[in-house]
């Protein structure tokens, strides 16, 4: 808070250069923070910007890339919902970023690195949410995992040669899932913020969809975490900050961790595996499988930007790259063009 406040004040005066920001980081951030001046660098070395730190540049590159923009038309949980207020993969990403930045600021960690990881963590998600990931994992010989594909997007696919991000941002993107532990505390913040965000906003969307009611939530979880969307997020965030301040790790306290995990299990039982929420998933998986099998047999129909990778990565990987990058509506439209007969008047 002090660090960010000083940045705001100083920015009102003389122009602030990158070295000034790096100096503030060294003076005011926690000893456990990842300083931008001490990054392990990029795969392909570049001259540093005179104004922005290396992690600010990472954030900016992610925000301006096409993969980030496509997230607005990718499913979070509910496929083709009837309503304007259900989360998409983009709004999920923004909510993760907000939660993560709040925690990072309170712990005096590097907010710019935290934000870069948060904004890039789901760039590799498929169309149709986890249904798309599930079917691609079955179809691809060596499987498909969205966290690994997110790294592939920023390293290789975006722009044809990747975004050339820093090592720390790439590590956070790859290791943002629950089973992994990022190297930096900023990455650990995103890891835990991802769970805080999706559990709570999926509850909100499930209630909106009529799949569950607020009274269905486990009472012991509600007693610990709170009854409302905002209260639950607040209590989880405060607990993370309380249990992680001046520590070389980021974690929840035992009571809140157990309540959060129980709530996650409840969501799997009542929402993620619910027939109403899953009713369109078989159709979505059918579309993904149809496209995959078609392009494996007709690889020359791939766009030129993907064809150029065939000799390097093989057709199965490149077909997977193409499909994983699609939005829901593009996948549906392409499937219709390939498999649904058109009617023409002659």
N, C-alpha and C positions, 0 to 999 in steps of 0.2 A: 504494500500500500504506500509506504513512504517512498520507495523507488519510483513507482508509477506517478505519484504525486509530484515528485521533483522533476520528472521528465516533462510533465504538463506545464509546470511553472517555467522551466528553462526554455521550453519551446516557444514561449511567448516573447522571449528576448532575442538574443543573437541566434543566428543559424546554428543548429546542432549537427555536428558531423559524427560519423560512425565511431570515431575514436573517443568522442565525448560520452557517447552512450555506453561503450565498452568500459570506460572508466567508472561510470555510475554503477554498472553491474558489479564490477569488482569491489566497489565500496559498500554497496547496500544489499546485495543479494546474499542469501544464505550460503554458508560454506559448502552445502550439499548441492547447490544449484550448478547447472551447466553453463559456464560463461561462454558467450559467443566468441570471444577472443581466443578461447581454448578448444574450439571445435577440432575434430580429427580431419576436417576438410571434406572435399568433394572427390568423387572418383576421377573427374577430369578437372585439374586445378584451373582456377580462374582468378583474375585480379579482383580484389575486394572492392565493393562499392564505397564511395566516399561518404555516403549518407546513411545507408541501411546496414545493419549487422547481417551476418550470414544467415541467421535464423529468420530475420525479417524477409530476406530475399526468398528463402524457402516458402514461407507463407504466401508471398505475393505470386510466386510461380504456380503454386497449387490453385489459388483462387482464380487465376487467369487461364487455366488450362481447360480444354474441352471436356475432359473426363469429369471435372468438378461440376461443370454446367449440366452434364447429362444426369447427375444425381437427382435433379428435380423431377425426372420422369421415371424413376426407378422405385419399385415397391419397397416399403419398410416391412410391414406385416400383412396388411390387407390389400389384396390384388383387386385393382379396378373398383375401389370403394365408391359408393354413391354419396358423395359429400365432399365439401371443399376443405375440411379441417383435419382430415386424417394425415398422419405423418408420411412423408416420403423419405427416401434415403438422404436427400439434401437437408430437410428440416431436422432429421435425426442428427446429422453431422453438425449443424449449427447449435443444437442443444448440447451435444457433447462438448463442443468448443466453449460454450458459456459456462458449463459446470466446471470444466477443466481449468479455465482461466481464473475462476473464482478461487478454486483450491490453490492453484499455483501462486496467485497473488498473496493469499493468506500465509503460505509457507515460505514466501520470499524466494520462489523459484523463478526460472526464466519463462516469462509469459509468452514471449515470441516463439520459442521452441515448442512450448506446450501447444500453442495455437496451431502452429504448422503441422504438428503430428495429428492433432484432432481433426483438422480440415482434410488431411490426406488419408486418414486411416481406413476409409471405406471406398476409396476410388476403384478398387478391384471387385466390388460387388456386382453380381450378375443382374439381368432383368428378373423380375418376379421374385425378388427377395431370396429367402433361404430355399425356396422351391427350386429356383434356378441353380443355386449352388449345389443342392443335393443331386440333381440329375446330371450336371456336368461332372461331379465327382464320380458318379457311376459310369459315365460314358468315356471319360478320359483314362487312359491306361494307368497312368501314375497318379490319378486323382486330381481334385481341384479344391483349393482352400483359398477363401477370399483374401485373407491377410497376405498370403504369399503372392497372390495376383495383384494386390494393391502395390506391393513393392515392384512387381514386374511392370506395372503401368508407369510408375514414376522413373524407373530405371531405363526402360526400353521403349514402351509403346507410345507414350505421349509425345506427340510431335515428331515421331519417327526415330528419335534418338534419346528420349527420356528428358527429365527435368534437371538432371545432375544435382540432386539435393545433397545436403550434408549427411555425414555418417549418422549423426545423432537423430535426425529426422527419419531417416530410412530405418534405423533400428526401432524407433517408436512405432512406425507404421507396421512393420513386420510383426512386432511382438505386442500388439494392442489387445489380443484376445486373452480370455481369462486364464488359459493354460500356460501362458508365457509370462516372462518377467523382463521388461525392457531394462536396458543398461542404465539409463538416466532416470532420475526421479521425475522429471517432466514426462517421460514416457509412461512411468508408473501411474502418474496422475491421470493421463488419458485412458489407460487401461481400466482404472476403477471408475472413471467418469462415464465411460461407455456403458457400463452396467447400470450405474445410477440413472442415466438418461433413458436407456431403452426399457428398463423395468417400469419406470414411472410413466413414460409417455405411452407405452403399450397398454398399461392399465387404463389410462385416460381414453385411448382410442377404443379399447374393448368395451368400456362403459358406454361410450358414444354409439357403438354398434349394437348395443343391447345384448352382448354375449355374456357379460357379467354385470352385477350391481355392486355398488360400493359396499353393501352389507355382506357380500360374498367373500371379501378379503379376510384372511385369517385374523381373528380378533387379537391374538397375541402380537402379531406383526403390526397391526394398527396401533395397539397400545404403545409399542416401542417407537414406531416410525412416524405415526401420525395418520389422520383420516383423509387429508386433502393432498392433492398433487404437489402443491407448493410446500406444504409442511413436511412431507416425506423427503423431498429433495433437500430442503433446508437442514433437516435433522441428519441426513446422511452426510452432507457436505461438512457440517459442523463437527460431526463425529470423526470424519477423516482428518480434518485439520487438527482437532484436539489430540488424536492418537499419532499424528505424524510430525508435529512441530519439533524441530531440532533433532529429528531422527534420520538415519540413513536409509529410510524406506517410507513407502506410502501405504497405509492400510487403515481399515476400519477397526473399531473395538470389537471384542468378541460378541457382545450382545447384539449390536447392530449388524454385524456380519452374518450372524446366524439368522436374524430376522429377514435380512435382505435375501439370503439364499433360500429361505423358506418361501418367500414371496416369489422368487424366480421359479421355483419348482411348481408353485401354484399356477403361475402363468403358463407353464408348459402343459400342465394337466388340463386347465380350463380354457385356455385361449389358443396357444400355438398349435395344439392338437385338436382343437374344437372343429366340428364338422362345418359350422357356419364360416369360420375363418379359413378353413382348408378347402372349401367346396370348389374354388376355382384353380387350386394348385395342380390337380391332375391335368387340366387343360393346358396350364402354363408349362408343365413338364413335357407334355406331348409336343408343344410348339418347339421347345428347346431341343428335344430329341430329334424331331423332324428336320430342323435346320442343321443340326450337327451331322446327321447321316447324309443329308443332301450335299453339304459342302465337302465332306470327306470324299464323296464320289464325283463331285463337280468342282474341284478345287480351283479351276481356272475362272470360275464365276466370282471368286473373292475380289474385293477391291484391290487396286494396284498397291495401295499402302500396306496391305497385308501379304500380298503375293511375293513381295520382295524379301520376306522373311522365311519363305518355305525352305530354301536350301540351308538356312542356318538352324532353324528350330524344328523342322518337320511339319507336315501338314496337319497332324492332329493338334499340336500345340497352337498353330496359327489359326485353325478353325475355332479353337477354344477362345483364343484372344479376341477374335472378331465377335463371337456370340456374347462373350462376357461383357464387352463394351457397349452392347446395345441397350437402349431404353426399352421399357415394356412396349410402348406403342410402336416403336420401330420393328421390334421382333414380330409383333402381331401383323403389321403391314407387310413385312417381307415374307412371312409364312403364307399370307393370303396371295401374294403375287406369285409365289412358287407353286402352291398346291391347290388353290381355289380357282376353278374355271372362271374365265371372264366371258361376258356376253358382248358381242360386237354386232353392230348393224352394218350390213354391206349394201 
